[in-house]
Each structure stands twice: as structure tokens, then as C-alpha cells.
């Protein structure tokens, strides 16, 4: 399998002096799903924000063969689809369809092609019925699906989901798992939810104090760090 993401010695310090990443190495292969585990403030979200250049520290990161540098940001952001923890951060247009169209239009697709991509993605996540609805009228689970559709409409190779089960009740979580299992993209799941990780990921990477403290099978990592409810 080809390597989609290769990160070496990634370091980042926030303006207040907090060392958020302290020499992180990471690899993601085509088709695999990896769970990033660890306590709040351990560096998980800071790390994934480096994958598209939303944050930039030191070290080397390549995505789909491209170094994460300013000249490659547009191409990399077309390859990596990020679904943030708070769907309201991604849904800001008057209707569901307009939100889903925004991404492919921003990539420069013609209007008719972008619309076709958006409609297909909304159908894929089971939200085609809501094209005319305002996103703020949707439930948390429906918002998560629409945010995911907006990302899928850009045909990414990699999906990054930050705490995707936040605000979701158990039935909605199960439906999200079913949906994600059907998607062919490689995935990075930033999560505290071991059951969710076990259902989707082939391995786990445990972050602690800005470092990768351990990696391996999810059950093994959960036992070692007592990372269960």
C-alpha cells in the first residue's frame, strides 16, 4: 500500500509558550483507518491541523507526496477533507445544498459539476431530502452528515474527523459508524470514544504531552492507558 501521510519530528509551540507537539512521527497508508487517542491537550487536534497547513510548526510532513508548504496548500486541502468537532463551524450558508456546493466550487469546479458532486454527496450520507433546509434547523447528527457531505463533495483521498461522536446519541453514533465503514477513503479519527475507534480503526496512536507515547492495536492501547469508560 502507498503511504498517504508521512510526518517526521513535528514540533509546535503556541504563542503562550505551550509546547503542543514535541517530535511527532506518524504514517497513514492508503485505505487504513487510524484512531488518535489521548487526553485533552495532548496534541491530537494540533497535529491534524498541521496536515493541511492550518497550523505550521517545524519538522516534515508530506501528504500524497506533497510537502505541506504554502505553495501546496490548495492541492493538499483538495486531498484531505476535515470534519470538525463542531459542525456549526463548517455550516454557514442559508441552505444545506449551498453548504455542500461551497467546497467543490471553491476548488474551481464549474457550477453544474459542483452541484452534481454536492447532490451525490448528500445522497451518499442520507441527507438529499434536506437540500432546501437551513442547517441550523437540523439535529446534531444531521448537521454532522451535512458537514461530511460538504467534504465528500470535494472527492478527498483522506478524511480527518475530530471528535465525530460529540453531541450524538447512541443510535446516531451507530448510523455514523455504518456510514463511515462504507466510505473508501483512508481516515484519521481523533476521538476519546474507544467503542467508536474499535468499530472503525485498525490501529491506534496514543498522544501524551505532545508526543506519540504508544501505537498499536486499539485494545492493547486502551488496556495500557486504562482508556475506557
BASENU-614272 format. One record per residue: x, y, z of N, C-alpha, C in turn; chain; residue in three letters; residue number from 1. Coordinates in pm, 1 decimal, always signed. Atoms other than C-alpha are relative to their C-alpha. Layout:
% residues N
PT  nu  nv  nw  cau  cav  caw  cu  cv  cw  ch  aa  i
PT  X  Y  Z  X  Y  Z  X  Y  Z  A  ala  NUM
...
% end
This chain:
% residues 229
PT  nu  nv  nw  cau  cav  caw  cu  cv  cw  ch  aa  i
PT  +84.0  -120.8  +0.0  +0.0  +0.0  +0.0  +87.4  +125.5  +0.0  A  unk  1
PT  -75.9  -124.8  +4.2  +113.4  +353.9  -68.3  -23.7  +81.0  +126.3  A  unk  2
PT  +8.0  -86.1  -117.2  +182.3  +599.1  +212.7  -63.1  +132.0  -41.7  A  unk  3
PT  +68.9  -125.2  +31.5  -59.2  +893.1  +204.1  +51.9  +115.9  +84.6  A  unk  4
PT  -52.3  -104.1  -89.3  +74.0  +1086.2  +504.7  +125.5  -52.0  +68.3  A  unk  5
PT  -123.2  +30.5  -71.8  +427.7  +1083.5  +638.3  +41.4  +124.1  +78.3  A  unk  6
PT  -39.4  -112.0  -85.9  +515.4  +1307.2  +933.9  +121.9  -40.5  +81.0  A  unk  7
PT  -123.7  +29.0  -72.6  +858.8  +1326.7  +1095.2  +39.1  +119.0  +87.3  A  unk  8
PT  -52.3  -97.2  -96.0  +968.7  +1517.1  +1407.2  -78.7  +131.6  -2.4  A  unk  9
PT  +84.3  -119.8  +5.6  +673.2  +1758.1  +1401.3  -5.7  +64.0  +138.9  A  unk  10
PT  -2.4  -74.7  -126.0  +700.0  +2026.3  +1670.5  -77.4  +129.9  -17.5  A  unk  11
PT  +76.9  -125.1  +5.4  +475.2  +2318.5  +1754.6  -16.2  +56.3  +139.7  A  unk  12
PT  +16.7  -69.4  -126.4  +464.6  +2574.6  +2033.0  -98.5  +115.4  -21.1  A  unk  13
PT  +97.0  -108.9  +9.8  +165.7  +2806.3  +2087.3  +61.0  +130.5  +50.1  A  unk  14
PT  -51.7  -132.4  -34.1  +212.2  +3179.6  +2136.3  +17.8  +20.3  +149.8  A  unk  15
PT  -12.0  -16.2  -145.6  +163.0  +3143.6  +2511.8  +114.2  -82.7  +59.2  A  unk  16
PT  -113.6  +78.7  -44.5  +465.3  +2915.8  +2528.0  -27.5  -147.9  +15.7  A  unk  17
PT  +34.2  +141.3  -16.2  +279.9  +2584.0  +2548.7  +59.0  -83.7  -113.3  A  unk  18
PT  -53.5  +92.6  +99.6  +469.4  +2306.5  +2373.1  -106.4  -104.8  -30.0  A  unk  19
PT  +114.0  +85.4  +33.2  +182.9  +2129.1  +2195.0  +41.1  -127.1  -71.8  A  unk  20
PT  -52.5  +117.9  +68.7  +380.5  +1890.9  +1973.2  +150.5  -4.3  +21.4  A  unk  21
PT  -139.6  +11.1  -40.4  +720.9  +1758.2  +2072.5  +66.2  -118.6  -69.7  A  unk  22
PT  -68.1  +103.7  +76.3  +866.0  +1547.2  +1793.8  -89.1  -114.4  -42.5  A  unk  23
PT  +97.4  +102.6  +38.9  +566.5  +1360.7  +1649.6  +37.3  -62.5  -134.4  A  unk  24
PT  -13.2  +77.8  +122.9  +619.5  +1088.1  +1389.1  -131.3  -73.6  -24.0  A  unk  25
PT  +130.4  +61.4  +30.6  +315.6  +947.7  +1207.8  -0.3  -43.3  -145.1  A  unk  26
PT  +16.4  +48.2  +137.0  +223.2  +749.1  +898.7  -141.7  -50.9  -20.3  A  unk  27
PT  +132.1  +50.8  +38.9  -107.7  +679.3  +724.9  +11.3  -61.4  -137.5  A  unk  28
PT  -4.4  +69.1  +128.2  -137.4  +424.7  +448.5  -136.3  +3.4  -68.1  A  unk  29
PT  +122.1  -1.0  +80.5  -392.7  +409.0  +171.8  -99.0  -102.7  +52.7  A  unk  30
PT  +106.7  +91.1  -38.1  -723.5  +257.6  +282.1  -12.1  -29.8  +147.4  A  unk  31
PT  +8.6  +34.8  -141.9  -648.8  +235.7  +655.0  -70.2  +109.1  +80.5  A  unk  32
PT  +61.7  -92.7  -94.2  -828.0  +397.6  +947.1  +77.7  -6.7  +130.4  A  unk  33
PT  -81.7  -9.6  -120.7  -623.9  +517.3  +1244.7  -71.1  +89.5  +100.6  A  unk  34
PT  +58.5  -79.7  -107.5  -760.4  +641.6  +1577.1  +111.4  +70.7  +76.7  A  unk  35
PT  -90.2  -76.1  -85.0  -574.0  +919.2  +1759.2  -65.7  +12.7  +136.7  A  unk  36
PT  +52.0  -0.2  -136.0  -630.2  +871.0  +2132.5  +90.6  +84.1  +89.2  A  unk  37
PT  -79.7  -73.3  -96.9  -512.0  +1061.7  +2437.1  -82.0  +105.9  +69.8  A  unk  38
PT  +76.4  -97.6  -77.7  -620.3  +1316.2  +2697.6  -13.9  +133.9  -72.6  A  unk  39
PT  +11.6  -135.6  +51.9  -739.4  +1667.6  +2620.6  +132.7  +72.8  +16.9  A  unk  40
PT  -123.7  -75.0  -8.0  -445.3  +1891.2  +2543.8  +124.4  -79.3  -30.4  A  unk  41
PT  -117.0  +84.0  +26.4  -219.6  +1604.4  +2440.0  +60.8  +23.6  -137.1  A  unk  42
PT  -56.3  -35.3  +129.8  -171.3  +1739.1  +2086.3  -69.2  -59.3  -120.7  A  unk  43
PT  +65.1  +69.9  +110.7  -412.4  +1533.2  +1875.7  -53.2  +97.9  -105.1  A  unk  44
PT  +59.6  -94.3  +95.4  -608.5  +1819.5  +1718.5  +105.8  +92.7  -56.8  A  unk  45
PT  -109.4  -83.7  +50.1  -298.6  +2038.3  +1694.9  +72.9  -71.1  -113.2  A  unk  46
PT  -69.7  +75.6  +104.3  -135.4  +1761.6  +1493.8  -79.6  -3.1  -130.1  A  unk  47
PT  +74.9  +13.6  +126.1  -417.4  +1709.7  +1244.1  -15.8  +134.6  -70.2  A  unk  48
PT  +7.0  -131.6  +64.0  -438.3  +2086.0  +1184.6  +127.2  +30.4  -79.3  A  unk  49
PT  -123.1  -15.3  +78.4  -79.4  +2063.1  +1058.8  -9.2  -69.0  -136.1  A  unk  50
PT  +4.5  +79.5  +122.8  -183.6  +1820.0  +784.6  -42.0  +81.6  -121.0  A  unk  51
PT  +41.6  -86.8  +110.8  -340.8  +2095.3  +575.7  +58.4  +140.6  +11.2  A  unk  52
PT  -63.6  -129.5  -13.6  -125.5  +2384.2  +692.2  -78.8  +102.0  +78.6  A  unk  53
PT  +74.9  -94.5  -83.4  -387.3  +2538.0  +921.4  +84.8  +44.9  +118.8  A  unk  54
PT  -107.0  -36.9  -92.6  -104.4  +2532.5  +1177.1  +130.8  -45.6  -63.1  A  unk  55
PT  -129.9  +35.6  +55.2  +263.0  +2524.0  +1086.5  +107.9  +10.7  +107.3  A  unk  56
PT  -112.8  +0.9  -91.2  +544.9  +2421.9  +1313.6  +124.8  -42.5  -74.3  A  unk  57
PT  -120.3  +50.4  +64.8  +876.4  +2253.1  +1242.1  -14.2  -149.3  -22.9  A  unk  58
PT  +7.8  +140.0  +38.4  +950.6  +1906.9  +1108.0  -45.2  -13.2  -144.3  A  unk  59
PT  +37.0  +27.3  +139.0  +849.4  +1743.8  +782.4  -131.2  -76.9  -6.1  A  unk  60
PT  +124.8  +72.1  +26.6  +501.5  +1641.8  +665.4  -21.2  -3.4  -150.8  A  unk  61
PT  +42.1  +10.8  +139.3  +411.4  +1509.6  +322.9  -138.2  -64.2  -4.4  A  unk  62
PT  +135.0  +51.5  +20.6  +54.9  +1444.1  +209.1  -15.6  -32.7  -147.9  A  unk  63
PT  +12.4  +46.4  +139.0  +0.2  +1238.2  -105.5  +121.1  +43.0  -82.0  A  unk  64
PT  -125.0  -31.3  +68.0  +363.7  +1301.7  -194.2  +38.4  +147.0  -3.1  A  unk  65
PT  -27.2  -143.9  +4.1  +343.4  +1679.4  -146.8  +41.2  +50.6  +137.4  A  unk  66
PT  -34.7  -62.5  -127.8  +532.1  +1864.3  +128.3  -107.2  +102.1  +39.4  A  unk  67
PT  +100.1  -96.7  -48.3  +293.0  +2066.1  +345.1  +67.2  +136.7  +9.6  A  unk  68
PT  -54.6  -134.6  +12.3  +408.3  +2409.1  +230.9  -103.4  +87.2  -69.3  A  unk  69
PT  +99.8  -94.4  +48.4  +223.8  +2720.7  +126.5  -36.2  -22.8  -145.4  A  unk  70
PT  +27.0  +15.3  +143.4  +260.1  +2652.7  -245.0  -83.8  -124.4  -30.0  A  unk  71
PT  +77.3  +123.3  +20.7  +91.0  +2313.1  -199.5  -131.8  -2.0  +76.8  A  unk  72
PT  +117.9  +2.7  -86.9  -188.2  +2412.6  +40.1  -128.0  -31.9  -76.4  A  unk  73
PT  +125.1  +20.9  +74.3  -463.3  +2425.0  -223.5  -13.0  -144.7  -44.2  A  unk  74
PT  +5.0  +138.3  +47.4  -374.1  +2085.3  -368.3  -18.0  -97.2  +115.5  A  unk  75
PT  +11.6  +88.4  -116.6  -336.1  +1926.9  -24.4  -139.9  +6.6  +59.5  A  unk  76
PT  +133.7  -13.9  -57.7  -666.8  +2067.5  +100.3  -107.5  -62.5  -87.1  A  unk  77
PT  +91.2  +76.0  +85.6  -833.3  +1904.7  -200.3  +11.2  -150.0  +27.0  A  unk  78
PT  -22.3  +141.8  -28.1  -687.3  +1570.3  -87.1  -47.2  -39.4  +139.5  A  unk  79
PT  +32.1  +28.6  -140.2  -763.6  +1597.7  +287.0  -129.4  +70.6  +37.7  A  unk  80
PT  +127.5  -57.4  -41.9  -1123.2  +1650.0  +396.1  -12.0  -4.2  +150.6  A  unk  81
PT  +7.0  -7.8  -146.1  -1157.2  +1770.1  +755.8  -142.0  +27.7  +45.6  A  unk  82
PT  +130.6  -19.7  -62.1  -1478.2  +1736.3  +956.9  +25.5  +37.5  +145.5  A  unk  83
PT  -34.2  -51.4  -131.6  -1450.4  +1949.0  +1268.7  -98.2  -48.2  +107.3  A  unk  84
PT  +81.1  +46.5  -113.1  -1586.6  +1867.8  +1613.8  -134.2  +70.9  +5.6  A  unk  85
PT  +122.8  -79.7  -3.0  -1843.8  +2147.7  +1599.7  -45.0  +24.5  -143.4  A  unk  86
PT  +47.1  -13.0  +138.1  -2044.0  +2117.7  +1276.5  -37.5  +143.0  -35.2  A  unk  87
PT  +38.1  -138.0  +28.0  -2158.7  +2478.1  +1313.1  +118.1  +81.5  -52.2  A  unk  88
PT  -117.0  -68.6  +54.6  -1802.0  +2581.7  +1227.9  +11.0  -19.5  -150.5  A  unk  89
PT  -8.3  +28.7  +142.5  -1850.0  +2429.6  +881.5  -126.0  +36.6  -76.4  A  unk  90
PT  +128.4  -25.6  +66.4  -2215.4  +2504.7  +808.4  -38.2  +145.4  +23.7  A  unk  91
PT  +19.2  -144.1  -19.6  -2260.1  +2875.6  +748.8  -82.1  +65.4  -111.1  A  unk  92
PT  +78.3  -56.0  +110.5  -2470.1  +2919.0  +432.3  -149.3  -25.3  +23.1  A  unk  93
PT  +143.1  +5.0  -30.9  -2850.1  +2956.2  +411.6  -66.2  -136.3  -17.3  A  unk  94
PT  +63.7  +130.0  +20.8  -2925.6  +2604.0  +287.7  +103.5  -111.2  -1.9  A  unk  95
PT  -85.1  +119.2  +1.5  -2785.8  +2252.7  +306.8  +69.9  -15.2  -134.9  A  unk  96
PT  -59.6  +16.4  +132.8  -2730.0  +2239.7  -70.5  +110.1  +102.6  -23.9  A  unk  97
PT  -102.3  -103.2  +18.5  -2539.6  +2568.9  -72.5  +126.2  -33.5  +78.8  A  unk  98
PT  -116.7  +40.5  -77.9  -2314.6  +2440.9  +203.8  +75.5  -112.4  -69.0  A  unk  99
PT  -64.8  +113.0  +65.1  -2245.5  +2117.8  +15.8  +68.5  +40.2  -130.7  A  unk  100
PT  -57.9  -47.1  +125.8  -2171.0  +2306.9  -307.3  +124.7  +84.4  +23.4  A  unk  101
PT  -106.1  -97.7  -25.6  -1930.9  +2550.6  -142.0  +139.6  -58.0  -24.1  A  unk  102
PT  -132.5  +59.0  +10.9  -1632.4  +2313.7  -125.0  +42.8  -23.2  -144.3  A  unk  103
PT  -41.8  +23.4  +138.7  -1625.7  +2193.7  -486.4  +8.3  +127.7  -83.0  A  unk  104
PT  -12.0  -128.1  +71.0  -1690.7  +2547.3  -611.9  +130.1  +68.9  +37.3  A  unk  105
PT  -124.0  -61.4  -46.6  -1400.2  +2666.7  -401.3  +122.6  -65.6  -63.5  A  unk  106
PT  -107.7  +67.7  +70.8  -1183.9  +2406.0  -578.1  +6.9  +40.3  -146.4  A  unk  107
PT  -0.6  -47.5  +137.6  -1274.1  +2571.2  -907.7  -84.1  -81.6  -95.4  A  unk  108
PT  +86.4  +77.0  +89.6  -1527.5  +2319.9  -1042.1  -108.8  +88.9  -59.4  A  unk  109
PT  +112.6  -73.7  +58.1  -1788.4  +2457.8  -1283.5  -126.3  -21.2  +83.4  A  unk  110
PT  +117.9  +2.2  -86.1  -2124.2  +2530.6  -1122.2  -80.4  -128.5  -14.5  A  unk  111
PT  +82.8  +119.9  +19.3  -2307.6  +2235.7  -1279.7  +69.6  -124.6  +54.5  A  unk  112
PT  -74.6  +114.4  -51.1  -2031.7  +1989.7  -1189.1  +3.8  +2.0  +153.0  A  unk  113
PT  -0.8  -12.3  -146.4  -2007.6  +2122.7  -834.1  -134.8  -39.8  +57.9  A  unk  114
PT  +134.4  +34.4  -45.9  -2384.1  +2089.6  -795.6  -22.5  -150.4  -5.2  A  unk  115
PT  +14.7  +145.4  +12.1  -2374.7  +1729.5  -918.8  +76.5  -70.5  +111.1  A  unk  116
PT  -80.1  +58.9  -107.8  -2097.0  +1646.8  -671.3  -70.7  +15.9  +134.6  A  unk  117
PT  +66.8  -27.5  -127.5  -2289.5  +1809.5  -387.0  -123.1  -88.0  +17.6  A  unk  118
PT  +120.8  +83.5  -8.6  -2613.3  +1627.6  -463.0  +35.8  -146.7  +22.1  A  unk  119
PT  -43.0  +138.9  -17.0  -2430.8  +1294.7  -492.6  +47.5  -24.1  +142.7  A  unk  120
PT  -52.1  +15.8  -136.8  -2255.3  +1350.4  -157.9  -113.9  +1.8  +102.0  A  unk  121
PT  +114.4  -5.3  -91.9  -2581.0  +1444.6  +16.4  -80.9  -128.8  -7.5  A  unk  122
PT  +67.0  +129.5  +15.6  -2740.6  +1130.5  -124.5  +78.9  -108.6  +72.8  A  unk  123
PT  -87.4  +100.0  -60.9  -2443.7  +927.7  -1.9  -13.9  -2.7  +151.5  A  unk  124
PT  +11.6  -6.8  -146.6  -2488.6  +1048.8  +357.5  -145.0  -0.5  +46.9  A  unk  125
PT  +140.1  +8.6  -37.1  -2867.5  +1021.4  +350.4  -65.6  +132.2  +31.8  A  unk  126
PT  +56.0  -132.3  -28.7  -2938.2  +1395.6  +351.9  -54.3  +69.9  -123.5  A  unk  127
PT  +52.1  -61.3  +122.3  -3071.4  +1451.0  -0.8  -135.8  +65.1  +23.3  A  unk  128
PT  +133.1  -54.5  -29.0  -3414.4  +1520.1  +148.4  +6.3  +140.8  +58.8  A  unk  129
PT  -11.6  -125.4  -75.7  -3278.8  +1828.0  +328.2  +63.9  +112.6  -80.2  A  unk  130
PT  -77.0  -97.4  +79.0  -3131.1  +2025.8  +37.5  -44.8  +144.4  +21.5  A  unk  131
PT  +50.9  -136.7  -13.6  -3355.3  +2329.0  +94.9  -4.2  +47.7  +145.2  A  unk  132
PT  +8.0  -37.0  -141.6  -3336.9  +2326.5  +475.6  +117.4  +88.2  +41.6  A  unk  133
PT  -107.9  -75.7  -62.2  -3136.6  +2574.8  +678.8  +74.7  -92.1  +95.4  A  unk  134
PT  -75.3  +91.5  -87.1  -2854.1  +2390.3  +858.1  -33.5  +13.8  +147.9  A  unk  135
PT  +26.5  -18.7  -142.9  -2946.3  +2544.0  +1193.2  -132.1  -63.8  +43.9  A  unk  136
PT  +123.1  +70.6  -33.1  -3282.5  +2362.8  +1175.9  +21.7  -150.9  +14.5  A  unk  137
PT  -28.8  +142.8  -2.3  -3111.0  +2022.9  +1170.1  +44.2  -45.2  +139.1  A  unk  138
PT  -51.0  +57.8  -124.2  -3028.2  +1789.8  +1458.8  +152.8  -7.9  -7.3  A  unk  139
PT  -145.9  +12.1  -3.7  -2667.0  +1737.7  +1567.6  +49.0  -107.0  -97.5  A  unk  140
PT  -39.9  +106.6  +90.6  -2647.0  +1410.0  +1376.7  -16.7  +38.5  -145.7  A  unk  141
PT  +22.6  -43.7  +138.0  -2794.4  +1563.4  +1062.6  +104.3  +103.6  -41.6  A  unk  142
PT  -105.6  -97.2  +30.4  -2550.4  +1855.0  +1081.6  +131.7  -71.0  -29.7  A  unk  143
PT  -124.5  +73.0  +21.4  -2261.4  +1608.3  +1111.0  +1.5  -62.6  -138.7  A  unk  144
PT  +8.9  +61.7  +132.5  -2383.8  +1430.6  +797.0  +17.5  +104.3  -111.0  A  unk  145
PT  -12.8  -104.2  +101.5  -2414.4  +1755.6  +602.5  +143.8  +51.2  -7.4  A  unk  146
PT  -140.6  -41.5  -0.5  -2066.5  +1864.5  +712.1  +86.0  -103.7  -72.6  A  unk  147
PT  -72.6  +106.3  +68.4  -1936.2  +1527.6  +594.5  -27.1  +3.3  -150.0  A  unk  148
PT  +33.6  -9.1  +142.8  -2121.0  +1566.2  +263.6  +77.8  +111.9  -67.7  A  unk  149
PT  -75.6  -109.8  +56.6  -1954.8  +1902.0  +207.3  +144.1  -36.4  -27.4  A  unk  150
PT  -136.7  +48.8  +19.1  -1618.7  +1730.6  +245.5  +3.6  -103.5  -112.4  A  unk  151
PT  +2.2  +104.2  +103.2  -1710.4  +1427.5  +31.5  -22.5  +57.0  -139.3  A  unk  152
PT  +25.2  -62.8  +130.5  -1828.1  +1658.9  -246.9  +129.1  +43.8  -67.8  A  unk  153
PT  -128.6  -39.8  +56.3  -1461.8  +1754.6  -294.8  +85.7  -121.2  -38.9  A  unk  154
PT  -67.1  +125.5  +38.1  -1363.3  +1387.7  -355.6  +139.2  -13.4  +61.1  A  unk  155
PT  -132.3  +11.6  -63.7  -1082.0  +1372.9  -97.7  +48.9  -143.9  +3.2  A  unk  156
PT  -57.3  +133.0  -19.4  -844.6  +1078.7  -57.6  +5.9  -37.4  +147.5  A  unk  157
PT  -16.9  +21.4  -143.1  -823.3  +1121.3  +320.1  -108.5  +76.6  +73.7  A  unk  158
PT  +95.7  -67.2  -87.2  -1086.9  +1202.1  +582.2  +59.1  +11.9  +139.1  A  unk  159
PT  -42.7  -23.9  -137.3  -995.6  +1357.4  +917.2  -122.5  +45.0  +78.1  A  unk  160
PT  +119.0  -31.9  -78.9  -1273.3  +1359.7  +1176.8  +41.1  +24.8  +144.6  A  unk  161
PT  -39.1  -40.3  -135.2  -1222.2  +1546.1  +1504.1  -118.0  -18.0  +94.0  A  unk  162
PT  +105.3  +32.0  -96.8  -1434.8  +1401.7  +1787.2  -137.1  -12.9  -68.7  A  unk  163
PT  +122.9  +6.7  +80.6  -1706.2  +1291.0  +1542.0  -124.8  -43.6  +75.2  A  unk  164
PT  +119.1  +44.3  -72.7  -1936.2  +1141.9  +1809.0  -50.9  +104.0  +100.0  A  unk  165
PT  +43.8  -104.1  -93.0  -1964.8  +1465.0  +2012.0  -143.8  +41.5  -30.4  A  unk  166
PT  +141.0  -42.0  +7.5  -2332.9  +1557.2  +2077.2  -91.1  -103.7  -65.5  A  unk  167
PT  +82.7  +99.2  +68.0  -2454.0  +1236.9  +1909.0  -49.0  -105.4  +98.4  A  unk  168
PT  +53.8  +105.6  -85.3  -2686.7  +993.0  +2083.4  +43.0  -136.3  -56.3  A  unk  169
PT  -49.6  +130.9  +45.2  -2609.2  +616.7  +2060.5  -53.9  -45.6  -136.3  A  unk  170
PT  +44.4  +42.8  +133.3  -2838.6  +541.3  +1762.1  +65.7  +79.1  -112.2  A  unk  171
PT  -63.6  -82.8  +102.7  -2690.8  +832.5  +1568.0  +147.2  -36.3  -15.0  A  unk  172
PT  -139.2  +45.7  +8.1  -2339.4  +716.7  +1656.2  +9.7  -128.4  -81.7  A  unk  173
PT  -2.6  +126.4  +75.2  -2419.9  +369.6  +1522.0  -20.9  +25.0  -148.9  A  unk  174
PT  +23.6  -32.7  +140.5  -2551.1  +521.1  +1199.8  +123.4  +64.6  -62.5  A  unk  175
PT  -123.1  -60.5  +50.1  -2235.0  +729.7  +1163.6  +106.5  -106.8  -25.1  A  unk  176
PT  -94.9  +110.2  +19.1  -2022.4  +417.5  +1208.9  -31.2  -75.1  -128.9  A  unk  177
PT  +39.9  +71.3  +122.1  -2221.6  +240.5  +938.5  +38.8  +78.8  -124.2  A  unk  178
PT  -31.4  -84.7  +114.2  -2176.3  +533.3  +702.3  +151.0  +3.3  -25.9  A  unk  179
PT  -144.3  -10.5  +17.6  -1802.5  +567.9  +764.3  +61.7  -131.0  -48.1  A  unk  180
PT  -50.3  +129.3  +47.0  -1746.8  +196.2  +712.1  -14.8  -15.6  -150.4  A  unk  181
PT  +26.1  +12.3  +143.4  -1889.0  +231.2  +362.4  +89.5  +89.1  -85.6  A  unk  182
PT  -80.7  -95.2  +76.1  -1653.7  +512.6  +262.5  +139.4  -57.4  -24.2  A  unk  183
PT  -128.4  +63.7  +32.8  -1334.5  +402.8  +83.3  +123.1  +79.3  +43.8  A  unk  184
PT  -115.9  -83.4  -31.6  -1112.6  +689.9  +196.7  +76.7  -50.5  +122.4  A  unk  185
PT  -76.8  +16.8  -123.2  -829.6  +648.4  +445.7  -51.9  +102.1  +100.5  A  unk  186
PT  +61.8  -87.1  -100.6  -938.5  +801.7  +776.3  +90.1  +13.8  +122.4  A  unk  187
PT  -59.5  -26.5  -130.8  -791.9  +962.7  +1085.9  -112.9  +42.9  +90.9  A  unk  188
PT  +106.2  -29.9  -95.3  -1028.5  +965.2  +1383.8  +62.8  +52.7  +128.0  A  unk  189
PT  -41.2  -55.7  -128.6  -950.0  +1199.2  +1671.2  -115.8  -23.0  +95.8  A  unk  190
PT  +114.9  +38.6  -81.9  -1160.5  +1052.8  +1948.9  +41.3  -43.4  +140.0  A  unk  191
PT  -13.3  +58.9  -132.7  -1199.3  +964.6  +2315.6  -84.6  -127.4  +12.0  A  unk  192
PT  +99.2  +107.0  -4.2  -1459.8  +701.3  +2229.0  +61.9  -131.1  -47.5  A  unk  193
PT  -66.1  +124.9  +34.6  -1295.5  +358.8  +2241.4  -90.4  -90.7  -84.4  A  unk  194
PT  +91.4  +85.6  +76.8  -1605.1  +175.0  +2115.2  -7.9  +46.4  -145.5  A  unk  195
PT  +2.0  -56.3  +135.5  -1619.9  +407.6  +1814.1  +129.4  -35.8  -73.5  A  unk  196
PT  -128.8  +32.6  +61.0  -1248.6  +356.5  +1747.0  +8.8  -148.0  -34.4  A  unk  197
PT  -5.5  +144.4  +24.2  -1280.1  -21.0  +1780.3  -84.3  -40.0  -120.6  A  unk  198
PT  +90.1  +34.3  +110.2  -1564.7  -26.2  +1528.6  +57.9  +35.5  -136.6  A  unk  199
PT  -44.9  -52.6  +128.8  -1367.8  +155.8  +1260.2  +149.7  -12.7  -26.1  A  unk  200
PT  -144.3  -15.7  +21.6  -992.3  +172.6  +1317.2  +73.9  -133.2  +8.9  A  unk  201
PT  -84.6  +119.2  -3.2  -727.4  -89.9  +1252.9  +110.4  +12.8  +103.6  A  unk  202
PT  -103.5  -20.1  -100.3  -480.8  +66.8  +1496.9  -18.9  +135.9  +65.8  A  unk  203
PT  +11.4  -124.4  -75.7  -439.7  +347.3  +1746.6  +137.4  +62.0  +20.1  A  unk  204
PT  -119.1  -76.2  -36.6  -183.4  +618.0  +1815.0  -37.6  +80.3  +124.2  A  unk  205
PT  +33.4  -66.1  -126.3  -179.8  +745.4  +2174.6  +92.2  +119.3  +21.3  A  unk  206
PT  -73.6  -124.3  -22.9  -76.8  +1107.5  +2229.7  +2.9  +31.0  +149.6  A  unk  207
PT  -13.5  -41.8  -139.0  +54.2  +1229.0  +2563.8  +104.8  +111.1  +6.7  A  unk  208
PT  -90.3  -114.5  -16.2  +206.0  +1571.0  +2635.3  +75.7  +33.3  -127.5  A  unk  209
PT  -59.2  -40.4  +126.7  +268.7  +1642.8  +2270.0  +85.1  -104.0  -69.1  A  unk  210
PT  -79.1  +107.0  +59.0  +438.9  +1312.5  +2197.1  -88.9  -119.6  -34.5  A  unk  211
PT  +62.9  +130.3  +21.9  +333.3  +979.8  +2048.8  +56.7  -93.6  +105.0  A  unk  212
PT  -45.3  +83.9  -110.9  +352.0  +771.2  +2364.7  -5.5  -147.7  -34.4  A  unk  213
PT  +13.8  +141.6  +35.4  +241.1  +443.8  +2205.1  -81.3  -11.7  -127.5  A  unk  214
PT  +84.6  +32.3  +115.4  +94.3  +291.3  +1894.4  -14.1  -149.9  -9.4  A  unk  215
PT  +25.2  +143.3  +10.7  -59.0  -44.6  +1818.6  -148.2  -29.8  -5.7  A  unk  216
PT  +140.3  +41.4  +1.9  -383.5  -237.5  +1846.1  -80.5  +81.0  +101.1  A  unk  217
PT  +82.0  -86.8  -84.7  -669.2  -39.2  +1997.5  -22.7  -62.2  +137.4  A  unk  218
PT  +22.8  +65.5  -129.2  -746.5  -295.3  +2270.1  +123.9  +7.1  +88.6  A  unk  219
PT  -125.4  -3.0  -75.9  -381.4  -306.6  +2374.0  +25.4  +140.1  +56.4  A  unk  220
PT  -22.5  -138.2  -45.2  -351.2  +73.2  +2392.2  -101.1  +37.1  +107.7  A  unk  221
PT  +103.6  -32.1  -98.3  -681.8  +102.2  +2581.0  +31.1  -63.1  +134.9  A  unk  222
PT  -36.0  +66.5  -125.6  -566.2  -150.2  +2841.0  +121.4  +66.6  +65.2  A  unk  223
PT  -124.8  -54.8  -54.3  -220.6  +1.5  +2880.3  -23.1  +133.7  +70.0  A  unk  224
PT  +23.3  -133.6  -54.1  -357.2  +350.3  +2945.0  -134.7  +11.0  +73.5  A  unk  225
PT  +129.8  +1.3  -68.3  -685.6  +244.7  +3109.2  -95.0  +97.4  -68.8  A  unk  226
PT  +73.1  -97.8  +80.8  -859.6  +431.5  +2828.8  -137.8  -53.8  -36.6  A  unk  227
PT  +136.3  +49.5  +19.1  -1213.7  +302.9  +2876.2  -92.1  +72.0  +95.7  A  unk  228
PT  +98.4  -61.7  -87.5  -1530.3  +440.9  +3022.2  -22.6  -87.1  +122.7  A  unk  229
% end
